[in-house]
């Protein structure tokens, strides 16, 4: 499973975790919620809730959020094979 680390800077200070991930990482909101419930998203190596407020210097660790993107590419590859 892939693991991605994101460091929070001054510009992202005081933003909710779920809103930050939705806007900056293009992860669907439902997938963010699922990953938080499964504890696959952590801030500073600790499990978090969706309403976690990010501060300067935080480190977000995300395990495997790219499943949704892979499904889209598989569908488009299948369409290419049909055409």
C-alpha positions in Angstrom: 0.0 0.0 0.0 1.3 3.4 -0.9 2.0 6.0 1.8 2.1 9.7 1.2 3.4 12.4 3.6 2.3 16.0 3.4 3.8 18.8 5.5 1.6 21.7 6.5 3.0 25.2 6.0 1.8 28.6 7.0 -0.7 28.9 4.1 -2.6 25.8 5.2 -2.7 26.9 8.9 -6.1 26.7 10.6 -7.8 24.6 7.9 -9.8 21.5 8.6 -8.2 18.2 7.6 -11.0 17.0 5.4 -11.4 20.3 3.6 -7.6 20.5 3.0 -7.4 17.0 1.5 -10.4 17.5 -0.7 -9.1 20.7 -2.2 -5.3 20.1 -2.4 -5.1 16.3 -3.0 -8.3 15.9 -5.1 -9.5 13.0 -3.0 -13.3 12.5 -2.9 -14.9 13.5 0.4 -16.4 10.1 0.9 -13.0 8.4 0.5 -11.5 10.9 3.0 -14.1 10.0 5.6 -13.5 6.2 5.0 -9.8 6.5 5.3 -10.2 8.5 8.6 -12.5 5.9 10.0 -10.0 3.1 9.1 -7.2 5.2 10.6 -5.4 5.3 7.3 -5.0 9.1 7.6 -2.9 10.3 10.5 -1.6 13.7 11.7 1.7 13.6 13.4 1.5 9.8 13.6 -1.8 9.9 15.6 -5.3 8.9 14.5 -7.5 11.9 13.9 -11.2 12.9 13.4 -12.5 14.6 10.3 -12.7 18.0 12.0 -9.0 18.1 13.0 -7.6 21.6 12.6 -4.2 21.7 10.9 -1.5 23.9 12.2 1.9 24.9 10.8 4.4 22.1 11.0 1.8 19.2 11.1 2.7 16.1 9.0 -0.2 14.2 7.4 0.3 10.6 6.5 -2.1 9.0 4.0 -2.1 5.3 3.2 -3.5 4.3 -0.2 -5.9 7.1 -1.2 -5.2 6.6 -4.9 -7.6 3.7 -5.3 -10.3 6.0 -6.8 -7.9 7.3 -9.4 -6.8 3.8 -10.4 -10.5 2.8 -10.9 -11.0 5.7 -13.3 -7.9 4.8 -15.3 -9.0 1.2 -15.5 -12.4 2.2 -16.9 -10.8 4.5 -19.5 -8.4 1.7 -20.5 -11.3 -0.6 -21.0 -13.1 2.0 -23.2 -9.9 2.3 -25.3 -9.9 -1.4 -25.8 -13.5 -1.5 -26.9 -13.1 1.4 -29.4 
